[in-house]
Amino acid sequence: MQWIDEMFVDMEQDRATASARRSEKVASVAPAGLSKDPAPGTLKAWEALVFSITSDVNEFNNHKERVGQTPVRIFRRHFQCEVHVSGMQGKSLVLTLDNRDLHVSVHPEFPKQPLAIAIELDGEGRHAWWLLGESIEEPARLSNEQLSEYLLRPVLSSASVHRAP
């Protein structure tokens, strides 16, 4: 995917900026008391998002810049998906579906999430958009692929990339 290629091009410049930002961020804890089952019709949207994230992570792991590196891992649990980047600055992106709301946290640190992420289903409950934003009037509508990029880019950019001498 083009965004992954662009990410590798910008990664070296972003490392210094990200390091400065990381020192300023506050850890976010996963929300407690999540419901066990999402609202009807959201399971399909959740599975499509997890598929998109899995595809992006696989492409990232197979990128020519990642040859010989420890792969990024994906762990799935009941309505939870974790993307783990190992190494000295290892991070885990944890997505948890609670009814129609998607809770996002990154460990060990994650910038405060200013925007809510929720599922919007069509009238038949077949097709979904991911709504990004607190305001009901003007939320951003993202596809599975767009939300995957939005969530993965900051985490995958922390993955170690060593060039051969």
Buried (B, 14 or more C-beta within 10 A) or exposed (E): BEBBEEBBEEBEEBBEEBEEEBEEEEEBEEEEEBEEEBBEBBEBBBEBBBEBBBBBBEBBBEBEBBEEBEBBEBEEEEBBBBBBBBEEBBBBBBBBBBBBBBBBBBBEBBEEEEEBBBBEBEEEEEEBBBBBBEEEEEBBEBBBBBBBBBBBBBBBBBBEBEEEE
